[in-house]
């Protein structure tokens, strides 16, 4: 390897950029201190959060990712490249997940102090994934447009890894920035939210090439225009898909009532108020309507007690079921008193005479929220009520009950995992998502959660019925369109149809194989484009 002295560095940039203002901004990062770069990277990460729900200011992704690209290019070492991505991720996750601290404040007492440190710790861990993405690109002998393509692929691969490593946490994926646009998210039916995110990162990062020495501005501008034209075409194609689909089609003979009681989490589990909470939801289930419901749906742990082993209260909850229909209710479940104690976060379908005709136990549990890894070695228990950690259920199941098409149940954050929300052996006709976002108060968290629901509906071609305690409850059709919704912090009911499902989408059939093809194609293009040239060190 030929060494090069600092005096020779300017020769590597001979010719300069055709956009001198941007080149100057980029060049100023070179002599900057490590502290300055770290702060700037974190600011870029915070800025990117404004593109996510509920703000959807997606243009901010351009300065955020351009800044990140310049910072990683200016890195003098592998550690510097990793640090650029890590500090970006730290800012991104601190701003995007601040609401996690609210759950600790709800419990109060000694736990309240742990809220902010927990958010910081979570951001520290999750930021490793953006750091891996920037590290992967460091040292590649490609420049300009090619390096942008490889970086976008690395970022997307890192987001995918974040969704699977240590049970996974694919929250606030870049592709969700488009969740407010029904037309734009239609492409997820073929390539999933990760594929949409890949296209988005390419388009957002390409302006960084305008400041790259040796990359003609005409070529860079043409690439930027092509990327955003592709996004416009995807949007237009999605709108065309929705126009061809027409209005939401409903399942005949089914009319749903979603109950959103808006019970404050601080009093939800108080023993002296549990019966009052149940009675409130029974009254809401029986409210008169022009079209009486055939099925009533309550949220996650809407019955804050063990219904299956409490016959008297089970009989009371059964009075919420419409004549000939069912009450679909979230409630914890435990083993009989004669057996060793195990507890599940469960769902029950209850008929009018108090029989439980179907049950689902949550399979994908929240670490530290519903169970504590290595519990025997740690001095604290789970965050949620009770001292016993939940047991994971056997996995996704398609349930069949009278009066409803077959359905799959997803409790709380089980719905955020792309490609892992429906039983592949027996495909359901719709998905039921029960959750209790009251833990997070009036924050961005419930909006981000709802965005994930809409993405899963498009990916799978399945409608999703979402019942929550404090909001946002919604009926989402198989194209991700919101048919009905009840906003955050409101008490009320939603009466509406059960939308029809669609045939399995390409993503439902292929899963992430399509994503793998996209990633490999993007990397191959980035490494072989004829205008790449050699990598130029920024010094």
Secondary structure as UniProt FT lines:
FT   HELIX           6..8
FT   HELIX           9..12
FT   TURN            13..15
FT   HELIX           20..27
FT   TURN            28..30
FT   HELIX           34..49
FT   TURN            50..51
FT   TURN            53..55
FT   TURN            58..59
FT   HELIX           60..73
FT   HELIX           78..96
FT   TURN            98..99
FT   HELIX           100..107
FT   HELIX           109..111
FT   TURN            112..113
FT   HELIX           114..137
FT   TURN            138..139
FT   HELIX           144..162
FT   TURN            163..164
FT   HELIX           165..167
FT   HELIX           174..178
FT   TURN            179..180
FT   TURN            182..183
FT   HELIX           184..187
FT   HELIX           188..205
FT   HELIX           206..211
FT   TURN            213..214
FT   HELIX           217..245
FT   STRAND          250..260
FT   HELIX           265..268
FT   TURN            271..273
FT   HELIX           274..285
FT   STRAND          295..297
FT   TURN            300..301
FT   HELIX           307..309
FT   HELIX           311..318
FT   TURN            319..320
FT   TURN            323..324
FT   STRAND          326..334
FT   TURN            337..338
FT   STRAND          343..351
FT   TURN            352..353
FT   STRAND          356..361
FT   TURN            368..370
FT   TURN            373..374
FT   HELIX           375..377
FT   STRAND          398..399
FT   TURN            402..403
FT   STRAND          407..411
FT   HELIX           412..416
FT   TURN            418..419
FT   STRAND          430..435
FT   HELIX           437..440
FT   HELIX           445..460
FT   STRAND          463..468
FT   STRAND          473..476
FT   TURN            478..479
FT   STRAND          482..486
FT   TURN            488..489
FT   STRAND          492..499
FT   HELIX           506..510
FT   TURN            511..512
FT   HELIX           513..528
FT   TURN            530..531
//
